[in-house]
Amino acid sequence: MGTPPPPGSPHEEPRIPWTPPPFGQTAPRLAGRWRRLFAGIVDAVLVGLVTSPLTWDNWRAVYDSTTGTVGRVPVGNGLLLGVIGFLYYWLLQSFWNGQTVGKRLFGMRVVRETGEPAGPGPIAVRQAVEIVLGWLCCLGLVNLAWILFDRRKQALHDKAARTVVVDA
């Protein structure tokens, strides 16, 4: 074959920017958008059932000694609810083959873009980004709607963690 042309010569082949490697012939297919939606609903209902006892009594009676009155003030559980949600997704997807209960019911799992198991690190990044975007007003909807237009059906939290959701 000959030697390659020196760098910078007009005969050098153009460099293509790095992109994640495509799945091989035996790699699983990307999971469908509707199945992802329904799996997400199942998981949200489960997290809601677990956290609902924490939201039943969000008001506490407080005595005001200067006026001698008793009032009710809201007590926030948002951080605790976020931690519980994070742990649900992180623990299950990290240690249960990339699946939550919803993903298992609908035959999907989270893997790295290379097709390898995602593991605790990328799953933690994925869930942290999803929670932060969810807390930032409408960005949670933008995050989830992103899979409608992305060719690899990745939400923004998938892109941040370099993961994809595939058929199990």
N, C-alpha and C positions, 0 to 999 in steps of 0.2 A: 504494500500500500504506500509507501512513501512517508516522508516526515511531515508533520503538520506545519502549516505556515507560521511564521513568527507572529507574536502578538502585535496588533496594530496594523498588520498588512491588509491590503484590500481583499485578499483571498481567505482571510480568517473567517470562520463561521460565526455568525452573530450569537451573542450570549442571550439566553432566554432567562428572564427573572425566575427565581425559585418559586415553585408552587408545591403544595402538598402532593405527595405521590398518590396516583390514582389507585383505587382498589384493584387487586388482581382479578383474574378470571374466576377464582373460587371465592372471592370476598362476598360477604352478604350484601344484599341490596339495601339501599337507603329506605328507611321506614316511611310509610305514607303519612301525609299531613293529617288526614282525618283520624287515623289511628293514634297519632301523637296527641291530637286534641282530646280524644276520648280517654286515653290513658292519663293525661294531665287532669281531666275532670275527676277521674277515680282517685288519683293521688290527693287532689285538693280536698275532696270530701273526707278522705281518711285523716288528713292532717286537721281538717276542721273538726272532726269528731273527737280527736285526741285533745285539741286545744280549746274546745268549747267550754269545758268547765272553768277555764281561766277567764272567760269573758262574761259569765253569768252575773257576777257581782262586781262591776267596774266602778262602783261608787262607794265611798267610805264616809261614815259619819265623822265629823270633826267638830270638836267643841272650841268655840272662840271665847277665850276668857275675858277679853276686853268688852264684849257686848253681852256675854252670858247666853249666847244662842248656839244652837247646834245646826250645822249646815252639812251639806253633802258635796264632796269634791270628787272629781274623776281621778281614778288611779290607772295609769297607763301600764299595760302589759305587752306593749308592742315589741320590746326587745326580747322578752321571754318567748313570745309567739314566734318571732323570727328565728331564735335559736332552735326551738323545737322543729320548725319547718326545715331549717338547714340540716339538722341532725337526721331527720327522716330521710331526706334525699341523699345526703352524703353517705350515711352508714349503709343504706341499702344498695346504692349504686356502686359504692366502693367495694363492698364485700359480698354482694349477691349477684355476681356476673353482670354488672352494669345495669341492673334492673331495679325498679321500684315495683310495688304491687301492681300498679296500673300498667307499667311497661310489660311485666310478666303476663298479665291477663291478655294483652294485645300483641304479644309476641315480638317485643322489641328490646334492644339494649343499647347502652351508650358505649362507644369505643373511641379510641384516638383516630385521628384522620388517617393514620397508617393502617388501621384495622386491628391494632393490638388492643388488649384490654386497657381501659383508661386508668384505673388505679386511683388511690385516695387523693393524690396531689391535683391532677387535672379535674377530678370531680369536685374537690373543694373550691377550686377557682371557678368552675362552671356554676356552682350553686351560689357562691358569694356574689358573683356578677349578676346572676338572676335576681337575687334578693335586693341588691342595691338598686338595680334598674326598676324593680317593682316598687320600691319605696319612693323613687323619684317620679312623681306625678304620672304622666302619660307614657313615660319611657318603657314601662312594663308591657304596655300594649304594643309599642313599636318593636320591642324585643321579640315578643311572641309572633307578631305578624310578619317578621322578617323571613320566616320559613316559607311564606307564600311566594316570595320573589327570588329567593336564593336558589341557585342551580343545585346545590348540595343539601338543600332543605335544612340549613343551619340557622338557628336563632343567634342573636348577638352573643348570648352566653356560651353557645357552642363555639363560635368563632374565637372568643377570648380564651377558651380552654383548649382549642384545637381538637374538638370532639365532634362526632356525628352520631346520629341515632340510626341504627340499622335493624333489619329483621334478625330475630334471634334464631 
